[in-house]
Amino acid sequence: MNDLSLDDRRIGDLITRALQEDLPDGDITTDALIAESLQTRARITAKKSGTVAGASLVQRVFHHIDDSVVVTLLVQDGATVENGNVVIRLEGNARSILTGERVSMNFLQHLSGIATLTAQFCQAIGDSSVTLLDTRKTTPGLRHLEKWAVQLVGGSNHRMSLSDGILIKDNHLDLLREQGTDLAQACRLAKSRVSHEMRVCVEIESLDQIPPALDGQADVILLDNMSLAQISEAVRLINGLALIEVSGGVHLGNVREIAETGIDYISIGSLTHSAPAMDFSLRIDSDVCPA
């Protein structure tokens, strides 16, 4: 797992692209109506309970627009807040604050939604030794940020990219069969072509695929969309000869039971592709005063 950070140069590039997308020719409403010299104060408030992720990114967005805007973080990334809590205060040029509102809030709401859902899964798993993983089912261009939000609250990252590990999936196996290569041979072939430090994971959809996966010395066997009874039987059959990952059909209502079967990993695509945004609002304080 990489130690992800918002200090990465790619994040600055992403902010630049996001602002270019939102401001191709400037903020024409604000520029037409708001005096260039007007100073103001504003606050960002949580509109529901959850876990904050991206507060430091809000700071970077506003400083990218106007480094004279004072951004005060009242909570740090990873903090739990309640509905009505003020999380960030802003002070500075009114045009700059209005111009940066949407881009900064988009980042904050999206990443906080991911962190909130991940925290809920971590809490549901409790003190189990199972590692909760995200997947590559991420928003194009936002993978680094989304996986950072998962990691922030106790989740872990699966592959960052296709370059990070061997994962033999159903489509690979279908094509390999056309080449005359079975599952065991596929695992052995993969292991022969990568570093010994890199794990080979194979995705299986039925219990009868376990013996050939073990015969091929797969390091990780991924159980795809199996029932609780099938998972328990798989744990018995594998018997510690490979690490076990479960994916598909996992939700907050069953994740604890799955974690208690004796598996090693649970990977959940919905952490990044379906997490509901956490609602925040940015409002100008009433005591606006011109410079």
C-alpha positions in Angstrom: 0.0 0.0 0.0 1.3 3.4 -0.9 1.3 6.2 1.7 -0.8 8.6 -0.2 -0.5 12.4 0.3 -2.1 15.6 -0.8 1.4 17.1 -1.2 1.8 15.1 -4.4 2.5 17.4 -7.5 -0.3 15.6 -9.3 -2.8 17.2 -6.9 -1.7 20.7 -7.9 -2.1 19.8 -11.5 -5.6 18.4 -10.8 -6.6 21.6 -9.0 -5.4 23.6 -12.0 -7.4 21.5 -14.4 -10.5 21.7 -12.2 -10.3 25.5 -12.1 -9.7 25.7 -15.8 -12.8 23.6 -16.3 -14.9 25.9 -14.1 -13.4 29.2 -15.1 -12.5 29.1 -18.8 -13.2 32.8 -19.2 -13.5 33.8 -15.5 -16.4 34.1 -13.2 -18.5 36.5 -15.2 -21.4 36.8 -12.7 -19.1 37.7 -9.8 -16.9 40.0 -11.9 -20.0 41.8 -13.2 -21.7 42.3 -9.8 -19.1 42.3 -7.0 -16.7 45.2 -6.4 -13.1 44.2 -6.9 -12.0 45.6 -3.6 -14.8 44.1 -1.4 -13.5 42.0 1.5 -15.7 39.4 3.3 -15.8 36.5 5.6 -17.5 33.1 5.0 -17.9 29.7 6.6 -18.2 26.2 5.4 -20.7 24.1 7.4 -21.5 20.4 7.5 -25.1 19.8 6.6 -25.0 16.2 7.9 -22.9 14.1 10.2 -19.9 12.3 8.7 -16.1 12.2 8.3 -14.3 15.2 6.7 -11.8 14.5 3.9 -10.4 17.3 1.7 -10.4 20.3 4.1 -6.7 20.8 3.3 -7.6 20.6 -0.4 -10.1 23.4 0.0 -7.2 25.5 1.4 -5.1 24.7 -1.6 -7.9 25.6 -4.1 -8.4 29.0 -2.6 -4.7 29.7 -2.3 -4.3 28.7 -6.0 -6.9 31.4 -6.8 -5.7 34.0 -4.4 -3.0 33.3 -1.8 -4.2 36.3 0.3 -7.4 34.5 1.2 -7.1 33.3 4.8 -8.4 29.7 5.1 -8.7 28.5 8.7 -9.4 24.8 9.1 -11.4 24.2 12.3 -11.1 20.5 11.9 -8.5 18.3 10.3 -9.0 15.7 7.6 -10.2 12.5 9.2 -12.3 14.3 11.9 -15.9 13.3 12.5 -18.3 16.2 12.5 -22.0 16.7 13.3 -24.7 18.4 11.3 -24.3 22.2 11.8 -20.6 22.1 12.7 -18.5 24.9 11.0 -15.5 23.1 9.5 -13.7 26.0 7.7 -13.7 29.8 7.9 -12.6 32.0 5.0 -11.5 35.7 5.0 -10.4 37.8 2.1 -11.4 39.1 -1.3 -15.1 38.4 -1.9 -14.5 37.7 -5.6 -11.9 35.1 -4.8 -14.1 33.4 -2.3 -17.1 33.2 -4.6 -14.9 32.1 -7.5 -13.4 29.2 -5.6 -16.6 28.0 -4.0 -17.8 25.3 -6.3 -14.5 23.6 -7.1 -13.4 23.5 -3.4 -16.9 22.2 -2.4 -16.9 19.6 -5.1 -13.7 18.1 -3.8 -14.8 18.4 -0.1 -18.2 16.8 -0.6 -17.0 14.0 -2.8 -14.0 13.0 -0.7 -15.9 13.3 2.6 -18.5 11.0 1.2 -15.9 8.4 0.5 -14.3 8.8 3.9 -17.7 8.6 5.6 -18.7 5.4 3.9 -15.2 3.8 4.5 -15.4 4.7 8.2 -18.8 3.0 8.4 -17.4 -0.2 6.9 -14.4 -0.1 9.2 -16.7 0.4 12.2 -18.9 -2.5 11.0 -15.8 -4.8 10.7 -14.8 -3.8 14.2 -11.8 -5.5 15.7 -11.5 -8.1 13.0 -8.0 -8.6 11.5 -9.5 -8.4 8.0 -8.0 -5.7 5.8 -10.6 -3.5 4.0 -9.6 -2.6 0.5 -10.9 -0.3 -2.2 -10.7 -1.1 -5.9 -9.8 0.6 -9.2 -13.5 1.5 -9.7 -12.7 5.2 -9.3 -13.6 8.4 -11.1 -11.2 8.9 -14.0 -8.5 11.4 -13.0 -9.5 11.3 -9.3 -8.1 7.9 -8.3 -5.2 9.3 -6.1 -7.6 11.5 -4.2 -10.3 8.9 -3.8 -7.9 6.2 -2.6 -6.3 8.8 -0.2 -9.8 9.4 1.3 -10.2 5.6 1.9 -6.7 5.4 3.5 -7.4 8.4 5.7 -9.9 6.6 7.9 -8.4 3.1 8.1 -9.1 1.5 4.8 -6.3 0.2 2.6 -5.6 0.5 -1.1 -5.8 -2.3 -3.6 -3.8 -1.8 -6.8 -3.3 1.8 -7.8 -3.0 0.8 -11.4 -2.7 -2.2 -13.7 1.1 -1.9 -13.2 1.0 -2.7 -9.5 0.2 -6.4 -9.4 -1.1 -9.5 -11.0 -4.8 -10.1 -10.8 -6.0 -12.9 -13.1 -9.7 -12.3 -13.7 -12.5 -14.2 -15.5 -11.8 -12.5 -18.9 -8.1 -13.4 -18.6 -9.1 -17.0 -17.9 -11.5 -17.2 -20.8 -8.9 -15.9 -23.3 -6.2 -18.2 -21.7 -8.5 -21.2 -22.3 -8.6 -20.3 -26.0 -4.8 -20.4 -25.9 -4.9 -23.9 -24.3 -3.8 -22.6 -20.9 -5.8 -23.7 -17.8 -6.1 -21.9 -14.4 -3.1 -23.6 -12.7 -0.9 -23.0 -15.7 -2.0 -19.4 -15.8 -0.9 -18.9 -12.2 2.4 -20.6 -12.7 3.0 -18.5 -15.9 2.3 -15.3 -14.1 4.6 -16.2 -11.2 7.4 -17.0 -13.7 7.1 -13.6 -15.4 7.1 -11.2 -12.4 9.3 -10.4 -9.4 9.1 -12.9 -6.6 8.0 -10.0 -4.4 4.9 -9.5 -6.4 1.8 -11.5 -5.4 -0.2 -13.3 -7.9 -4.0 -13.1 -7.2 -6.6 -15.1 -9.2 -10.3 -14.4 -9.1 -12.5 -17.5 -8.9 -16.3 -17.8 -9.2 -16.8 -21.4 -8.0 -15.3 -23.7 -5.3 -14.1 -26.2 -7.9 -11.6 -23.6 -9.1 -9.8 -23.7 -5.7 -7.7 -26.9 -6.3 -6.2 -25.6 -9.6 -5.5 -22.2 -8.0 -3.7 -23.9 -5.2 -1.9 -26.2 -7.7 -0.7 -23.1 -9.5 0.6 -21.7 -6.2 -1.5 -18.5 -6.3 -0.6 -16.2 -3.5 -4.1 -14.8 -3.2 -7.4 -16.4 -4.1 -10.2 -13.8 -4.7 -13.7 -15.2 -4.1 -16.1 -13.3 -6.4 -19.7 -12.9 -5.4 -19.9 -16.0 -3.2 -22.4 -16.7 -0.5 -21.5 -16.8 3.2 -21.7 -20.6 3.1 -19.4 -20.7 0.0 -16.9 -18.4 1.6 -16.8 -20.5 4.8 -16.2 -23.7 2.7 -13.5 -21.9 0.7 -11.7 -21.0 3.9 -11.8 -24.7 4.8 -10.6 -25.9 1.4 -7.8 -23.3 1.1 -6.7 -24.1 4.7 -4.0 -21.4 4.9 -2.3 -22.3 1.7 -3.1 -18.9 0.1 -4.5 -15.6 1.3 -8.2 -15.1 0.7 -9.9 -12.0 -0.6 -13.7 -11.6 -0.9 -15.4 -9.2 -3.3 -18.9 -8.7 -4.6 -22.1 -8.6 -2.7 -20.6 -7.0 0.4 -22.6 -4.3 2.2 -22.8 -2.8 5.7 -25.3 -5.5 6.7 -23.1 -8.5 6.0 -19.6 -7.3 6.1 -19.0 -8.3 9.8 -20.2 -11.9 9.1 -18.0 -12.1 6.1 -15.0 -10.8 8.1 -15.5 -13.4 10.7 -15.2 -16.4 8.3 -11.4 -16.3 8.5 -10.6 -14.5 5.3 -7.8 -11.9 4.9 -9.2 -9.2 2.7 -12.5 -7.6 1.7 -12.5 -5.4 -1.4 -15.4 -3.1 -2.0 -15.8 -1.1 -5.2 -18.7 1.0 -3.7 -16.3 2.8 -1.4 -15.2 5.0 -4.3 -17.8 4.5 -7.1 -21.0 4.8 -5.1 -20.3 6.7 -1.9 -23.0 9.4 -1.5 -21.5 13.0 -1.3 -21.5 14.5 2.2 -23.4 17.8 2.1 -21.7 21.1 3.0 -22.6 24.7 2.5 -20.5 27.8 2.0 -22.2 31.0 3.3 -21.1 34.6 3.4 -21.1 36.0 7.0 -23.5 38.9 7.5 -20.9 41.4 8.5 -19.5 42.1 5.1 -17.4 45.2 5.0 -15.7 46.9 2.0 -11.9 47.5 2.1 
